[in-house]
Amino acid sequence: MTEISARNRKPARGASSLAARVLELVASGQASSRAELAALLGAAPSTISLTVGQLVERGLIAEEGTQSSTGGRPRKVLRLGGTDEFAVAADLGGRHARIGLVLPGGGLDKVSTIPLVIADGPEETLPRLAETMEALAAERGRERLRGVGLSLPGPVDVESGCVVLPSRMPGWNRFPVAAWLEERFGLPTAVENDANCMAMGEHAVRPTEHRQSIMVKIGSAIGAGVILDGRLYRGATGAAGDITHIRIEGAADIPCSCGNTGCLETVASGAALVRILRERGVDVSSPEDVVRLAADADPEATRAVRRAGDRLGQVLAANVNFFNPDAVYLGGILSTLEPFVAAVRSQLYESCHPLVTEHLTIERAQLGADAGVVGAGQFALQRAMAHALRAIGGAGAATESLGTHRTP
């Protein structure tokens, strides 16, 4: 990726969606040799070698050194064409933004958190966010910046780069976030839902054999991202993983932010726990207050947190039985509490078929609070590579699906 923008390069011949998949796997760190690419993609070694050779010739991939193999000749290590290139990415929450520089392969550098109130609206929030992102990129070298990624806590139409009918983001509905950032930075931009970003980021650092997983983010609200065969699965309209509005027994007629009643969000989210504890006379005003009390073993907070984990586990169990993933990863502020995680795990083991849970990994997100930043940066780098392939006459519109999977 020495010149991800592919300036002054001649059009390539024979490039296809296979080239996009090769770039995606190398960029995310899931594959670092031709043999690994062949195994993951189910393609003939000769086909992979031809594709890799074309990408090496055009500067999008480089081969260097060797790594040990189980037999035969040592394998050459594949990497993106430039080790000093990066994306700048941000994970925007309700009251803060976590920002960092994301490197090819999922590395993260210069991470910082700044106060931002998402309810202030995009016209006020985005300029402040962009200013910080630009300053961070300048520290590493603005000329090596290849893309911009943004994770948002609401439903995102990826094609238009807009948030659609968000429940806690006044003023953001249909605002052209991606177009605004592209105009500001002059670079390919990826805007994505926070749970999907977390799923993408966590997948990049997990074992390559974990090809199917569910990432659940439990903060003020609840969201989930689904990895299917190593790629983000969006569903027919981009709404895959929206478990927060599944109706659940015990939620009764509690109104939800979606306008319905009885949703999972009303009994298992951070916002729900604040409401529940306040109704019991506990002095809390935010999910952070709930976490602090539960971490100090406050009986009311601990009881409420366990009940929330149990209810989330009930909903997840149906999805896990249906999907049969390799792993369920838990992220967001409530995942930092062991009673919550234990309750989710217990419910899954109790409610799922033994064949489903026999090898199921149920863990906190390894990347913790950084998962969303890493995922947003990965999406940005992949968008930049898609632009590069189009610029050299590559896979055309097919490359827009880098890192995504709309239908099985």
C-alpha positions in Angstrom: 0.0 0.0 0.0 2.9 2.3 -0.8 0.6 4.3 -2.9 -2.9 3.4 -1.8 -4.3 6.1 -3.9 -2.6 4.5 -6.9 -1.6 7.8 -8.4 0.2 7.6 -11.8 -0.4 3.8 -12.1 -1.4 2.0 -15.2 -4.7 0.2 -15.3 -4.4 -3.4 -14.2 -5.7 -6.4 -16.2 -7.4 -9.4 -14.8 -8.0 -7.9 -11.3 -11.2 -9.1 -9.7 -13.1 -9.4 -6.5 -10.4 -12.0 -5.5 -7.9 -9.1 -5.4 -10.2 -7.2 -3.0 -10.5 -10.2 -0.7 -6.7 -10.8 -0.7 -6.2 -7.1 0.2 -8.8 -7.4 2.9 -7.3 -10.4 4.5 -3.8 -9.0 4.5 -4.9 -5.6 5.7 -6.8 -7.1 8.7 -3.9 -9.4 9.6 -5.9 -12.6 9.0 -3.4 -13.8 6.4 0.3 -13.2 6.0 1.3 -15.7 3.4 0.1 -17.1 0.1 -0.6 -20.5 1.7 -2.9 -18.9 4.3 -4.7 -16.9 1.6 -5.3 -20.1 -0.4 -6.7 -21.9 2.7 -9.0 -19.0 3.8 -10.3 -18.3 0.3 -10.5 -21.9 -0.9 -8.6 -21.0 -4.1 -5.9 -22.8 -6.0 -2.3 -21.8 -4.9 -1.6 -20.9 -8.5 -4.6 -18.5 -8.6 -3.5 -16.9 -5.4 0.1 -16.5 -6.6 -1.1 -14.8 -9.8 -3.3 -12.4 -7.9 -0.7 -11.6 -5.2 1.9 -11.1 -8.0 -0.3 -8.5 -9.7 -0.9 -6.7 -6.4 2.9 -6.7 -5.6 3.6 -5.4 -9.1 1.2 -2.4 -8.5 2.6 -1.6 -5.1 -0.5 -2.6 -3.1 1.2 -5.6 -1.4 4.8 -6.2 -0.5 6.6 -9.5 0.3 9.5 -9.5 2.7 11.5 -11.9 4.9 10.3 -15.4 5.7 8.2 -17.2 8.3 8.5 -20.8 9.4 6.2 -23.3 7.9 5.2 -26.8 8.7 7.2 -28.2 5.9 8.8 -27.3 2.6 10.2 -23.9 1.8 9.9 -21.0 4.3 7.0 -18.7 3.4 7.4 -15.1 2.4 5.5 -12.7 4.6 2.9 -10.6 3.0 2.0 -7.1 4.1 0.4 -4.0 2.7 2.8 -2.0 0.5 3.7 0.6 3.0 4.3 0.1 6.7 4.1 3.8 7.5 0.6 4.4 6.2 -2.4 4.6 8.4 -6.0 5.7 8.9 -7.3 8.0 11.6 -10.5 6.8 13.3 -12.9 7.8 16.0 -15.5 6.0 18.1 -18.1 8.5 19.1 -20.2 7.9 22.2 -22.8 9.9 24.0 -20.4 12.1 26.0 -17.0 11.4 24.6 -15.0 10.3 21.5 -12.1 7.8 21.5 -9.7 8.6 18.7 -6.6 6.9 17.4 -4.4 6.0 14.4 -5.0 2.6 13.0 -2.3 0.8 11.1 -2.5 -2.0 8.5 -3.1 -5.3 10.4 -5.1 -3.6 13.2 -2.3 -1.9 15.1 -3.3 1.2 17.1 -1.3 4.3 18.0 -1.7 7.6 19.8 -5.1 6.8 21.3 -6.8 9.6 23.2 -10.3 10.3 24.6 -11.9 13.8 24.3 -15.2 15.1 25.8 -17.9 15.5 23.1 -21.7 15.5 23.6 -23.3 13.8 20.7 -26.6 15.5 21.5 -25.1 18.8 20.4 -25.7 17.7 16.8 -23.4 17.1 13.9 -22.8 20.8 13.0 -21.1 21.4 16.3 -19.7 17.9 17.0 -18.0 17.0 13.7 -15.8 20.2 13.4 -14.4 19.6 16.9 -13.9 15.9 16.2 -12.2 16.6 12.8 -9.9 19.1 14.4 -8.6 16.6 16.9 -8.3 13.9 14.3 -6.3 16.2 12.0 -3.9 17.1 14.8 -3.4 13.5 15.6 -2.7 12.6 12.0 -0.3 15.5 11.6 1.8 14.1 14.5 2.5 10.9 12.4 2.6 12.6 9.0 -0.5 13.8 7.2 1.0 12.8 3.8 0.8 9.1 4.9 -2.9 9.3 6.0 -5.0 7.1 3.7 -8.5 7.1 5.1 -10.9 8.3 7.8 -13.1 6.1 9.9 -16.0 7.0 12.2 -18.0 4.7 14.5 -21.4 6.0 15.5 -23.9 4.7 18.1 -26.9 4.5 15.8 -28.2 2.8 12.7 -26.0 3.7 9.7 -26.8 3.5 6.0 -23.4 2.7 4.7 -24.1 3.5 1.1 -25.1 7.1 1.9 -22.9 7.5 5.0 -25.8 8.8 7.1 -27.3 7.8 10.4 -30.9 6.7 10.0 -33.6 7.4 12.7 -31.2 7.2 15.7 -32.9 7.2 19.1 -30.3 9.2 21.1 -28.7 11.4 18.4 -30.9 14.6 17.9 -30.1 16.4 14.7 -28.1 13.5 13.2 -30.9 11.8 11.2 -29.9 11.7 7.5 -27.0 14.2 8.0 -24.4 13.4 5.3 -21.6 12.4 7.8 -19.4 10.6 5.3 -19.6 13.3 2.7 -18.8 16.0 5.3 -15.7 14.1 6.4 -14.6 13.4 2.8 -14.8 17.1 2.0 -12.9 18.0 5.1 -10.1 15.5 4.7 -10.1 14.9 1.0 -9.8 11.1 1.6 -11.9 8.0 1.4 -14.1 7.8 4.5 -16.0 5.0 6.2 -18.9 5.6 8.6 -20.3 2.6 10.4 -22.4 1.5 13.4 -20.4 1.1 16.6 -21.3 -2.5 17.2 -20.2 -3.4 13.6 -16.9 -1.5 14.1 -16.3 -3.4 17.4 -17.0 -6.7 15.6 -14.6 -5.9 12.8 -11.9 -4.7 15.2 -12.2 -7.6 17.6 -12.2 -10.1 14.6 -8.8 -8.7 13.5 -7.1 -9.7 16.7 -8.8 -13.1 17.2 -7.6 -16.5 16.1 -8.1 -17.0 12.3 -10.2 -20.1 12.9 -12.9 -18.0 14.6 -14.7 -17.3 11.3 -18.2 -16.9 12.8 -18.8 -14.6 15.8 -21.2 -12.2 17.5 -19.9 -9.1 19.1 -22.4 -7.5 21.6 -21.9 -3.9 22.8 -23.6 -3.1 26.1 -23.5 0.6 27.0 -26.3 3.0 27.4 -28.0 1.0 24.6 -27.3 -2.5 23.2 -26.0 -3.4 19.8 -24.5 -6.4 18.0 -22.3 -7.0 15.1 -22.1 -10.4 13.2 -19.1 -11.9 11.5 -20.0 -14.5 9.0 -17.2 -16.5 7.4 -14.7 -13.9 8.4 -16.6 -10.9 7.1 -19.1 -8.5 8.5 -22.6 -9.6 7.8 -25.0 -6.7 7.3 -28.2 -8.4 6.2 -30.5 -7.3 3.4 -30.9 -3.7 4.6 -27.9 -3.3 6.9 -29.9 -4.0 10.1 -28.3 -7.4 11.0 -27.5 -7.7 14.7 -30.2 -5.4 15.9 -31.1 -7.4 19.0 -31.8 -4.4 21.2 -35.5 -4.2 20.1 -36.4 -7.8 20.5 -39.3 -8.0 22.8 -38.6 -10.0 26.0 -40.7 -11.4 28.8 -40.4 -9.3 31.9 -40.1 -6.0 30.0 -43.9 -5.8 30.1 -45.1 -2.4 28.7 -42.0 -0.4 29.5 -41.6 2.2 26.6 -38.5 1.9 24.5 -36.6 4.6 22.7 -37.8 3.0 19.4 -41.4 3.9 20.2 -42.4 0.3 21.0 -42.7 -1.4 24.4 -41.1 -4.4 26.1 -37.8 -4.3 24.2 -34.6 -5.8 25.5 -33.1 -2.3 25.8 -35.7 -1.4 28.4 -34.4 -4.0 30.9 -30.8 -4.8 30.1 -29.0 -1.7 28.8 -27.0 0.8 30.8 -29.8 3.4 30.5 -32.3 0.8 31.8 -30.2 0.0 34.8 -30.0 3.7 35.7 -33.8 3.9 35.5 -34.3 0.7 37.5 -31.9 1.7 40.3 -33.3 5.2 40.5 -36.8 3.7 41.0 -35.3 1.8 43.9 -34.0 5.0 45.5 -30.3 4.5 44.4 -28.5 7.8 43.5 -27.2 7.1 40.0 -27.3 9.3 36.9 -25.3 7.3 34.3 -24.1 3.8 33.4 -20.7 4.8 34.8 -22.4 5.3 38.2 -24.0 1.8 38.0 -20.6 0.3 37.1 -18.9 2.0 40.0 -21.5 0.8 42.5 -21.5 -2.8 41.2 -17.7 -2.8 41.3 -17.9 -1.8 44.9 -20.3 -4.8 45.5 -23.3 -2.6 46.2 -26.1 -5.2 46.6 -28.8 -3.4 44.7 -26.5 -2.5 41.8 -25.1 -6.1 41.7 -28.5 -7.6 41.7 -29.7 -5.4 38.9 -26.6 -6.0 36.8 -26.9 -9.8 37.1 -30.6 -9.6 36.1 -29.7 -7.5 33.1 -27.0 -10.1 32.1 -29.5 -12.9 32.4 -32.0 -11.1 30.2 -29.4 -10.4 27.6 -28.3 -14.0 27.7 -31.9 -15.1 27.0 -32.0 -13.1 23.8 -28.5 -14.1 22.8 -29.3 -17.8 23.4 -31.9 -17.8 20.5 -29.4 -16.2 18.2 -26.5 -18.5 19.2 -28.7 -21.6 18.7 -29.7 -20.4 15.3 -26.3 -19.0 14.1 -23.9 -21.5 15.9 -20.9 -19.1 16.1 -17.4 -19.9 17.2 -17.5 -17.0 19.7 -19.6 -14.4 21.5 -17.6 -11.3 22.5 -18.9 -8.8 25.0 -17.9 -5.1 24.9 -19.1 -1.8 26.2 -19.1 -0.5 29.8 -21.3 -3.2 31.3 -18.9 -5.9 30.0 -16.3 -4.7 32.5 -18.5 -6.2 35.3 -17.9 -9.9 36.1 -21.4 -10.5 37.5 -22.8 -9.3 34.2 -20.5 -11.4 32.0 -21.1 -14.5 34.3 -24.9 -14.1 34.0 -24.7 -13.9 30.2 -22.4 -17.0 30.1 -24.6 -18.9 32.5 -27.7 -18.3 30.5 -26.1 -19.3 27.2 -24.9 -22.6 28.7 -28.3 -23.2 30.2 -30.4 -22.3 27.2 -28.3 -23.5 24.2 -27.9 -27.0 22.8 -24.7 -28.7 24.1 -23.4 -29.1 20.5 -23.6 -25.3 20.1 -21.7 -24.5 23.3 -19.2 -27.4 23.2 -16.5 -25.2 21.7 -18.1 -21.8 22.1 -15.9 -19.0 23.3 -17.7 -16.4 25.5 -15.4 -13.6 26.5 -15.0 -9.9 27.0 -13.6 -8.1 24.0 -9.8 -8.4 23.9 -9.5 -4.9 22.6 -11.8 -3.4 25.2 -12.6 0.2 24.6 -10.3 0.3 21.5 -12.3 -2.3 19.5 -14.5 0.3 17.9 -11.6 2.6 16.9 -9.7 -0.3 15.4 -12.7 -1.5 13.4 -13.5 2.0 12.1 -9.9 2.3 11.0 -10.0 -1.1 9.3 -13.1 0.0 7.4 -11.3 3.2 6.3 -8.2 1.4 5.1 -10.4 -1.1 3.2 -12.3 1.8 1.6 -9.0 3.3 0.6 -7.9 0.1 -1.0 -11.2 -0.1 -2.9 -10.5 3.3 -4.3 -7.0 2.2 -5.2 -8.3 -0.9 -7.1 -10.8 1.1 -9.0 -8.1 3.7 -9.9 -5.9 1.0 -11.4 -8.8 -0.6 -13.3 -9.4 -3.4 -10.8 -12.5 -5.0 -9.4 -14.8 -2.0 -9.9 -17.9 -1.9 -7.9 -17.2 -5.3 -6.3 -14.4 -3.7 -4.2 -16.9 -1.6 -2.4 -17.8 -4.8 -0.5 -14.4 -5.0 1.2 -15.0 -6.1 4.7 -18.7 -6.5 4.3 -21.1 -9.3 3.4 -24.6 -8.3 2.5 -26.1 -11.7 1.7 -24.9 -15.2 2.4 
